[in-house]
Structure formats: structure tokens, C-alpha cells
Amino acid sequence: MSIKELKTLNIKTIIITTILSAFSFLVALTWRDAIQKTLNTFLPEGEGLFYDYLIAIIITIIAVTVTYTLLQIEKRNILPSKIKNKKNQANKT
């Protein structure tokens, strides 16, 4: 690969990553609204701040657990064979 191709690849990767991040953020905001409306329906109004922190802690624990699990899967190379082959070919070039 030439330097020009590498620069183009990096720009494409950055653009794709940015678009995916924007969609992920949009999904997170949508879920936030849904969870907030659900909590407002079931919880008493005076206890809102306590439950907001409780939910934030629970969601943080879930996010950390999922992130850790995904990193362990990547670390152990538990990937389908087609993806492994493509990954190996990319590393050779």
C-alpha cells in the first residue's frame, strides 16, 4: 500500500467511526428518554434524585461489565473464521 492509500484509509476510518459514534449517541439519548419516562411513571415524585443516582450507578455497572466482556472476547480472539482470515490478511499487508 502506498502512503496515499494509507491516508485515504485513515480518513475513511475516521469518517465511519464518527458516523457510528453519532448514531450510538442518538440511540443512547432515545433510551435515556424512554427510561426517564418509565421511572417517572413508577416512582414517587419526591424521591427522583435518589433514584436518578441509583439508576446511573446501575447503568454504569452494566456498561463496564459489557465493555470488559467485549474486551476479553477480543483478547481471546473468539471470532468467526472468516473474520479471523480477513484480520490475518490485513496484518500481513
Number of C-alpha atoms within 10 A of each C-alpha: 6 6 8 9 10 11 11 11 12 12 12 12 12 12 12 12 12 12 12 12 12 12 12 12 12 12 11 12 12 12 12 12 11 12 13 13 11 11 16 12 10 8 11 10 10 7 9 13 10 10 13 12 11 12 15 12 12 10 12 12 12 12 12 11 12 12 12 12 12 12 12 12 12 11 9 9 10 11 12 8 9 9 11 13 12 11 12 11 10 9 8 7 6
